[in-house]
Amino acid sequence: MRTTVALLFGGRSTEHGISCVTAGGILSAIDRERYDVVAVGITRDGRYVLASDDPQSWQIREGIAPEVPGDGDEVLLPAGAREPGGRAALRVIRDGRVEHLANIDVVLPLLHGPYGEDGTIQGALDLLDIPYVGSGVLASATCMDKAATKAALRAADIPCASDVVVTEDAWTADAPTIAARVERDLRLPWFVKPARAGSSIGVSRVTDPADLERAMEVAFAEDPKALVEEGVTGREVECGVLQGAPGEGPRTTLPGEVRVSDDLDFYDYESKYFGKGTVEIEVPARLSGAQIAAVRAVAAHAFAALGLEGLARVDTFVTEDGRVIVNEINTMPGFTPFSMFPVLWAEMGMDYTALITELVELARTRRTGLR
């Protein structure tokens, strides 16, 4: 009996379109000889619908990211928890009738940002005892919240940039006092970020304190909780991590480097996905042997310390004096064929299709429930 994998993508976050592009990449490469695939899109208003499994349906065209259409047949999750050793039954509503859709073995949640990468979908799947790719509720929620991530990293003695956490209510009540604290505690430039958003959405680089108010408005448009981070002078280096075999530690890639030219302030959303500015991706990064070892050690330490499962991409800065400072941790990194995470693993000898297979097989061994 072949394994049936349900792809979940789209979702309610501002990263909806990028999630759809990720699904297109997976659909183009997953081993169809080994897996049956059910494509389930989540609309922007949170409906689960049966989606096209044609990779061409999920491409960026003329600078516009794809979107899950709202007129698809609605998919219903199982009515109760999966029986031990059994399969989970998906149903679909067609022409006013509820029909069986598929018995699934594993869910691959290709959701970026809130309502997907933050522990919410993981919790829903845990309630149903359905195995899934990636980290569980606590680790996903922790890594989605940049302030919580930093607290966990610092508790594990893993360096990260200095910051001030600001809520929208606190800013509204006393912006001058908070601004004064930021000026006192953090050196310019500052990076103002929504606490729980990804793909650099809502992020601003501030070089003049007078621009802080506008940057806070941009961040609060995405999340009522934001961080003001002190800029770190260093090379932007990313490392892919996979869960190890039972009893073994995490597996890491050689690091890759992102180089941003002077026509960009930083590696933002448009430059990541829509070709804005000049960006060079170098895999592997030209670092010394000691620097490479340090990046990989920090990435593995972070993966273990935060209780991550399946996969992660650990983004760091490597400073001139050789320090490795963690910037962010992505529990569901960009996963198109050209995204950094698959490219890093291809450099290690694991191609895109093999990487997808590895993640699905890891998920199949996942323990579900608390029995």
C-alpha positions in Angstrom: 0.0 0.0 0.0 1.5 3.3 -1.1 1.9 6.2 1.3 -0.6 9.0 0.8 0.7 12.5 1.6 -1.6 15.5 2.0 0.0 18.9 1.2 -1.5 21.8 3.1 -0.7 25.2 1.7 -1.9 28.8 1.3 -3.4 29.9 4.6 -4.5 33.1 6.3 -1.1 34.8 6.7 0.5 37.4 4.5 2.8 34.7 3.2 -0.1 32.9 1.5 1.3 33.4 -2.0 4.8 32.2 -1.1 3.3 29.1 0.5 1.5 28.4 -2.8 4.8 28.7 -4.7 6.4 26.3 -2.2 3.6 23.8 -2.9 4.2 24.1 -6.6 7.9 23.2 -6.0 7.0 20.2 -3.9 4.3 19.0 -6.4 6.9 19.2 -9.2 9.4 17.0 -7.4 7.7 14.6 -5.0 8.2 11.0 -5.9 4.9 10.0 -7.5 6.1 6.4 -7.8 6.3 6.2 -4.1 3.6 8.6 -2.9 0.0 9.4 -3.7 -0.5 13.2 -3.2 -3.6 15.1 -2.2 -3.3 18.9 -2.6 -5.4 20.8 0.0 -5.3 24.5 -0.2 -6.3 26.8 2.6 -8.0 30.0 1.4 -7.2 33.4 2.8 -10.4 33.2 5.0 -9.4 29.8 6.3 -11.5 27.3 4.2 -9.9 24.0 3.3 -10.5 23.2 -0.4 -9.4 20.6 -2.9 -6.7 22.2 -5.0 -5.0 21.4 -8.3 -2.0 19.1 -8.0 -0.5 20.5 -11.2 2.7 22.4 -10.3 2.1 24.9 -13.1 -1.0 26.2 -11.2 1.3 27.5 -8.4 3.9 29.7 -10.2 4.6 33.4 -9.8 3.4 35.0 -13.1 4.0 38.6 -14.1 5.2 39.4 -10.6 2.0 38.1 -9.0 2.1 35.1 -6.5 -0.6 32.5 -6.9 -3.6 32.2 -4.6 -5.9 29.4 -3.4 -9.2 30.0 -5.2 -12.3 30.2 -2.9 -14.5 28.1 -5.2 -13.0 24.7 -4.7 -14.8 21.8 -3.2 -14.5 22.0 0.6 -12.3 19.4 2.3 -13.3 18.2 5.8 -10.6 17.0 8.3 -11.3 13.7 10.1 -14.2 13.8 12.5 -12.0 12.2 15.3 -8.6 11.0 16.2 -6.9 8.4 13.9 -6.9 4.9 15.2 -3.5 3.7 16.3 -1.7 2.4 13.2 -4.6 3.5 11.0 -5.0 6.1 8.4 -6.8 9.4 8.6 -9.8 9.9 6.4 -10.3 13.1 4.5 -13.8 13.9 3.1 -14.9 16.4 0.5 -18.2 18.2 -0.1 -19.3 17.8 -3.7 -22.7 18.9 -5.0 -24.0 19.2 -1.5 -22.9 15.6 -0.6 -20.1 14.6 1.7 -17.9 12.0 0.0 -14.8 10.2 0.9 -11.7 11.8 -0.5 -8.6 9.9 0.7 -7.0 8.0 3.5 -3.8 9.8 4.4 -0.7 8.8 6.2 1.2 12.0 6.5 0.6 15.7 6.3 3.2 18.1 4.8 2.2 21.5 6.1 3.8 24.0 3.6 2.4 27.0 5.6 4.5 30.0 6.3 3.8 32.5 9.0 0.8 32.7 11.4 -2.0 30.2 11.3 0.4 27.5 10.1 4.0 27.8 11.0 3.2 29.0 14.5 1.9 25.8 16.1 -1.7 26.2 15.2 -2.0 23.7 12.4 0.4 21.4 14.4 -2.0 21.5 17.3 -5.0 20.6 15.0 -3.1 17.7 13.6 -2.0 16.5 17.1 -5.6 16.5 18.2 -6.3 14.1 15.3 -3.1 12.0 15.9 -2.0 12.6 12.3 1.7 12.5 11.7 3.2 15.6 10.0 6.4 17.0 8.8 8.3 19.5 11.0 8.3 20.6 14.6 5.5 20.3 17.1 3.3 22.9 18.8 5.7 24.3 21.3 8.8 24.5 19.1 6.8 25.9 16.2 5.2 28.6 18.4 8.5 29.5 20.0 10.3 30.0 16.7 7.4 31.9 15.2 7.7 34.5 17.9 11.1 36.3 17.6 11.1 37.5 21.2 10.4 33.9 22.5 13.0 32.5 20.2 15.6 34.9 21.6 14.7 34.1 25.2 15.1 30.4 24.4 18.4 31.0 22.6 19.8 33.1 25.5 18.8 30.5 28.0 20.9 28.0 26.0 23.8 30.5 25.9 23.5 31.0 22.1 24.3 34.6 21.1 21.7 36.8 19.3 21.4 40.5 18.6 20.4 42.9 21.3 16.7 44.1 21.1 13.8 45.9 22.7 10.4 44.2 22.6 7.5 46.6 22.1 3.7 46.0 22.1 1.4 48.2 20.2 -0.5 49.1 23.3 2.7 50.2 25.1 3.8 52.2 22.1 0.5 54.0 21.9 0.5 54.7 25.6 4.1 56.1 25.8 6.0 56.1 22.6 8.6 58.8 23.7 9.7 56.8 26.7 10.1 53.6 24.5 12.0 55.6 21.8 14.3 57.0 24.4 15.0 53.5 25.7 15.8 52.2 22.2 18.2 55.1 21.6 19.9 54.5 24.9 20.2 50.7 24.7 20.7 50.0 21.0 23.2 51.2 18.5 22.1 52.3 15.0 21.1 50.9 12.5 18.0 49.3 14.0 15.8 46.7 12.4 12.2 46.9 13.3 10.4 43.6 12.9 6.9 42.2 13.6 7.4 39.5 16.2 5.4 36.9 14.5 5.8 37.3 10.7 8.2 35.9 8.2 9.8 36.5 4.8 10.9 39.9 6.0 7.3 41.2 5.7 6.8 44.4 7.8 10.6 44.8 8.4 12.2 48.2 8.2 15.8 49.3 8.5 16.1 52.5 10.5 19.2 54.7 10.4 17.7 57.9 11.8 15.7 57.9 15.1 13.2 60.2 13.5 12.1 57.3 11.3 11.4 54.9 14.2 7.7 55.9 14.5 7.0 55.0 10.9 8.9 51.7 11.1 6.8 50.8 14.2 3.6 51.5 12.2 4.7 49.2 9.4 5.6 46.4 11.9 2.3 46.8 13.9 0.3 46.5 10.7 1.4 42.8 10.7 1.6 42.1 14.5 0.7 44.0 17.7 4.1 42.9 19.0 7.3 44.0 17.5 11.1 44.0 18.1 13.6 46.7 17.6 16.9 45.0 17.0 20.4 46.4 17.0 22.0 45.9 13.6 24.8 43.4 13.5 27.8 43.9 11.3 28.6 40.6 9.7 28.1 38.2 6.8 24.6 36.8 6.4 25.1 33.0 6.6 22.4 30.3 6.6 22.6 26.7 7.6 20.2 23.9 6.9 19.4 21.4 9.6 17.6 18.0 9.5 16.6 15.8 12.4 19.1 13.0 13.0 18.4 9.3 13.3 17.2 8.1 16.7 19.9 8.5 19.2 21.9 10.8 16.9 22.2 14.6 16.8 20.9 17.0 14.1 22.5 16.9 10.7 23.7 20.2 9.2 24.7 21.5 5.8 27.7 23.5 4.8 26.6 27.1 5.2 25.5 29.4 2.4 25.9 33.1 2.2 23.5 35.9 1.1 25.2 38.9 -0.3 23.2 42.1 -0.7 24.5 44.9 -3.0 24.3 48.6 -2.3 21.0 48.9 -4.2 19.2 47.3 -1.3 19.0 48.3 2.4 18.6 44.6 3.4 17.4 41.3 2.1 13.7 42.1 2.1 10.5 40.4 0.9 10.7 41.8 -2.7 14.3 40.9 -3.1 13.7 37.3 -1.8 10.9 36.5 -4.1 10.4 39.1 -6.8 13.9 39.9 -8.1 14.2 43.3 -6.5 17.8 44.6 -6.3 21.1 42.6 -6.6 21.4 39.6 -4.4 24.1 36.9 -4.7 23.6 33.5 -3.1 26.8 31.6 -2.6 26.7 27.9 -1.7 28.9 26.9 0.1 29.9 30.2 1.7 33.6 31.1 1.4 34.4 30.9 5.1 37.4 29.4 6.9 37.2 25.9 8.2 36.9 27.2 11.8 34.0 29.5 10.8 32.2 26.7 9.0 32.5 24.5 11.9 31.3 27.2 14.3 28.2 27.9 12.1 27.2 24.3 11.9 27.8 23.8 15.7 25.6 26.8 16.5 22.9 25.6 14.1 22.8 22.1 15.6 22.9 23.5 19.2 19.9 25.8 18.4 17.9 23.0 16.8 18.4 20.7 19.8 18.0 23.5 22.4 14.6 24.6 21.0 13.3 21.0 20.6 12.9 21.2 16.9 11.9 18.2 14.7 12.1 17.4 11.0 13.8 20.5 9.5 14.9 24.1 10.1 17.0 26.8 8.5 19.1 28.7 11.0 20.1 32.2 9.9 23.2 33.7 11.4 25.7 36.5 11.2 29.4 35.8 11.2 31.3 38.8 12.5 34.8 39.8 11.6 36.1 38.5 14.9 34.6 35.1 14.1 31.5 35.2 16.4 28.3 33.4 15.2 25.2 35.3 16.1 21.8 33.7 15.4 19.4 36.0 13.6 16.3 33.9 13.0 15.2 30.2 12.9 12.7 29.0 10.3 10.8 25.8 11.1 9.3 25.7 7.6 11.8 27.6 5.5 11.2 28.5 1.8 11.1 25.3 -0.1 11.0 26.0 -3.8 13.6 24.2 -5.9 15.7 27.4 -5.8 15.3 28.3 -2.1 18.3 28.3 0.2 17.3 25.2 2.2 17.0 22.7 -0.7 20.0 24.2 -2.4 22.1 23.7 0.8 21.1 20.1 1.0 21.7 19.5 -2.7 25.3 20.7 -2.1 25.5 17.9 0.5 24.4 15.3 -2.1 20.7 15.2 -1.2 18.7 16.4 -4.2 15.3 18.1 -4.0 13.2 14.9 -4.5 15.4 13.0 -2.0 15.0 15.8 0.5 11.2 15.7 0.3 11.3 11.9 0.7 13.5 12.2 3.7 11.1 14.6 5.4 8.1 12.5 4.7 9.8 9.3 6.0 10.9 11.2 9.1 7.3 12.2 9.7 6.1 8.6 9.3 8.2 7.6 12.3 6.8 10.4 14.4 5.1 9.4 17.6 1.6 10.7 17.8 -0.6 11.1 20.9 0.5 10.8 24.5 -0.4 7.1 25.0 
